[in-house]
Amino acid sequence: MRLKDKVAVITGGTRGLGRAIAERYLDEGATVVCAARNPYDIEHLIRQLPDRVLFHRTDVADPGSVEELMDAAVAAYGRIDVLVANAGVNHDGKVDRISPEAWRAMVDTNINGTFHTLQSAAKRMIAQGGGGRIITVSSSMSTRVAIGAAGYSATKAAIETLTKVAAIELGRKGIQVNSLAPGVLEDGMGRELSRNQKVWEAYHHRFSLGRAGTLDEAALGAVFLASEDSSYVNGHVLEVNGGLLWA
Ligand SMILES: NC(=O)c1ccc[n+]([C@@H]2O[C@H](COP(=O)([O-])OP(=O)(O)OC[C@H]3O[C@@H](n4cnc5c(N)ncnc54)[C@H](OP(=O)(O)O)[C@@H]3O)[C@@H](O)[C@H]2O)c1
């Protein structure tokens, strides 16, 4: 029960990695507020633990919507101890062809959305006076290049830099800010790569463990970064990628 009585807000907490983090956090004793634009598949969690799971409809690209999310979390549970800024989108496209709309969607959600949630949660954590944990979600692609990945890689690199600056600004206020950078996971955004035989053939030699990771293996990194096990970790990017070999 490493997160007993902690209140965690998880953006994109309705499916994929965010839901896996919510499930692990619940196992560790936390209360979770799962935020996304659509409810998806968390009804079973709400049914099992109605007092410890809340869904809040949120668009992280909209600062007003994010403020409402944080207000709802505080109204329901009295405080926010942990933020996992996990909501993200990916649109592949080569630089000479990617549409302005696809580019803007990645900037709006990945960079602006992470910033809005980080700022909004940090203000409340400071007001509470009791510190807190902020975990942004980057990707192994923040530091590696692949054709068609300009928007995704650039926005994930921005998230890591935002994380490191926020860590040195908020550290003295007792708020630790770190980033979780998964490699390719079996599900969520990684599903297409890991389950498409042709694509996997081209990429599998880059995985030193010879396989994609599970959502749960990445979620365990988010448990570590939210718990006392990481009490002296700040401004760190935790890569959970099975030893990715990539130029
Ligand atoms: N799966 C992987 O292999 C992998 C690897 C490296 C990094 N990541 C990162 O992990 C995070 C989660 O990815 P995933 O694989 O779980 O993807 P996913 O299955 O597509 O889930 C994305 C989540 O983000 C939410 N979301 C998207 N845009 C949003 C917005 N504007 N406002 C609020 N919520 C929004 C989605 O819900 P709605 O659409 O309903 O809003 C959904 O809950 C992302 O940041 C991704 O870059 C994933």
The ligand as an SDF file (V2000), in Angstrom:
LIG
                    3D

 48 52  0  0  0  0  0  0  0  0999 V2000
    1.3900    2.8870  -25.4500 N   0  0  0  0  0  0  0  0  0  0  0  0
    2.6530    3.1180  -25.7340 C   0  0  0  0  0  0  0  0  0  0  0  0
    3.3260    2.2720  -26.3580 O   0  0  0  0  0  0  0  0  0  0  0  0
    3.3120    4.4070  -25.2870 C   0  0  0  0  0  0  0  0  0  0  0  0
    4.7000    4.5150  -25.4170 C   0  0  0  0  0  0  0  0  0  0  0  0
    5.3300    5.6870  -25.0160 C   0  0  0  0  0  0  0  0  0  0  0  0
    4.5880    6.7230  -24.4900 C   0  0  0  0  0  0  0  0  0  0  0  0
    3.2230    6.6160  -24.3880 N   0  0  0  0  0  0  0  0  0  0  0  0
    2.4920    7.7630  -23.8220 C   0  0  0  0  0  0  0  0  0  0  0  0
    1.5880    7.3040  -22.8480 O   0  0  0  0  0  0  0  0  0  0  0  0
    0.4560    8.1850  -22.7890 C   0  0  0  0  0  0  0  0  0  0  0  0
   -0.8120    7.3530  -22.8990 C   0  0  0  0  0  0  0  0  0  0  0  0
   -0.8000    6.7070  -24.1590 O   0  0  0  0  0  0  0  0  0  0  0  0
   -1.6600    5.3960  -24.4900 P   0  0  0  0  0  0  0  0  0  0  0  0
   -0.8060    4.4870  -25.2470 O   0  0  0  0  0  0  0  0  0  0  0  0
   -2.3490    4.9280  -23.2780 O   0  0  0  0  0  0  0  0  0  0  0  0
   -2.6920    6.0570  -25.5220 O   0  0  0  0  0  0  0  0  0  0  0  0
   -4.2680    5.8590  -25.6840 P   0  0  0  0  0  0  0  0  0  0  0  0
   -4.6620    4.4660  -25.4280 O   0  0  0  0  0  0  0  0  0  0  0  0
   -4.5500    6.4810  -27.0160 O   0  0  0  0  0  0  0  0  0  0  0  0
   -4.8840    6.7670  -24.5250 O   0  0  0  0  0  0  0  0  0  0  0  0
   -4.7630    8.1620  -24.5460 C   0  0  0  0  0  0  0  0  0  0  0  0
   -5.5770    8.7390  -23.4010 C   0  0  0  0  0  0  0  0  0  0  0  0
   -5.4350   10.1740  -23.4320 O   0  0  0  0  0  0  0  0  0  0  0  0
   -6.7410   10.7620  -23.4690 C   0  0  0  0  0  0  0  0  0  0  0  0
   -6.6770   12.0350  -24.1740 N   0  0  0  0  0  0  0  0  0  0  0  0
   -6.2320   12.2740  -25.4310 C   0  0  0  0  0  0  0  0  0  0  0  0
   -6.3700   13.5780  -25.7300 N   0  0  0  0  0  0  0  0  0  0  0  0
   -6.9070   14.1820  -24.6420 C   0  0  0  0  0  0  0  0  0  0  0  0
   -7.2970   15.5000  -24.3230 C   0  0  0  0  0  0  0  0  0  0  0  0
   -7.1610   16.5100  -25.2080 N   0  0  0  0  0  0  0  0  0  0  0  0
   -7.8080   15.7570  -23.1040 N   0  0  0  0  0  0  0  0  0  0  0  0
   -7.9490   14.7440  -22.1920 C   0  0  0  0  0  0  0  0  0  0  0  0
   -7.6110   13.4870  -22.4300 N   0  0  0  0  0  0  0  0  0  0  0  0
   -7.0940   13.1980  -23.6420 C   0  0  0  0  0  0  0  0  0  0  0  0
   -7.6070    9.7060  -24.1620 C   0  0  0  0  0  0  0  0  0  0  0  0
   -8.9880    9.8570  -23.8800 O   0  0  0  0  0  0  0  0  0  0  0  0
   -9.9910   10.7120  -24.8340 P   0  0  0  0  0  0  0  0  0  0  0  0
   -9.6110   10.4310  -26.2460 O   0  0  0  0  0  0  0  0  0  0  0  0
  -11.3470   10.2240  -24.4580 O   0  0  0  0  0  0  0  0  0  0  0  0
   -9.8000   12.1480  -24.4540 O   0  0  0  0  0  0  0  0  0  0  0  0
   -7.0570    8.4330  -23.5250 C   0  0  0  0  0  0  0  0  0  0  0  0
   -7.6080    8.2360  -22.2450 O   0  0  0  0  0  0  0  0  0  0  0  0
    0.6360    9.1890  -23.9320 C   0  0  0  0  0  0  0  0  0  0  0  0
    1.1670   10.3860  -23.4310 O   0  0  0  0  0  0  0  0  0  0  0  0
    1.6290    8.5000  -24.8500 C   0  0  0  0  0  0  0  0  0  0  0  0
    2.3580    9.4150  -25.6150 O   0  0  0  0  0  0  0  0  0  0  0  0
    2.5760    5.4780  -24.7620 C   0  0  0  0  0  0  0  0  0  0  0  0
  1  2  1  0
  2  3  2  0
  2  4  1  0
  4  5  1  0
  4 48  2  0
  5  6  2  0
  6  7  1  0
  7  8  2  0
  8  9  1  0
  8 48  1  0
  9 10  1  0
  9 46  1  0
 10 11  1  0
 11 12  1  0
 11 44  1  0
 12 13  1  0
 13 14  1  0
 14 15  2  0
 14 16  1  0
 14 17  1  0
 17 18  1  0
 18 19  2  0
 18 20  1  0
 18 21  1  0
 21 22  1  0
 22 23  1  0
 23 24  1  0
 23 42  1  0
 24 25  1  0
 25 26  1  0
 25 36  1  0
 26 27  1  0
 26 35  1  0
 27 28  2  0
 28 29  1  0
 29 30  1  0
 29 35  2  0
 30 31  1  0
 30 32  2  0
 32 33  1  0
 33 34  2  0
 34 35  1  0
 36 37  1  0
 36 42  1  0
 37 38  1  0
 38 39  2  0
 38 40  1  0
 38 41  1  0
 42 43  1  0
 44 45  1  0
 44 46  1  0
 46 47  1  0
M  CHG  2   8   1  16  -1
M  END
$$$$
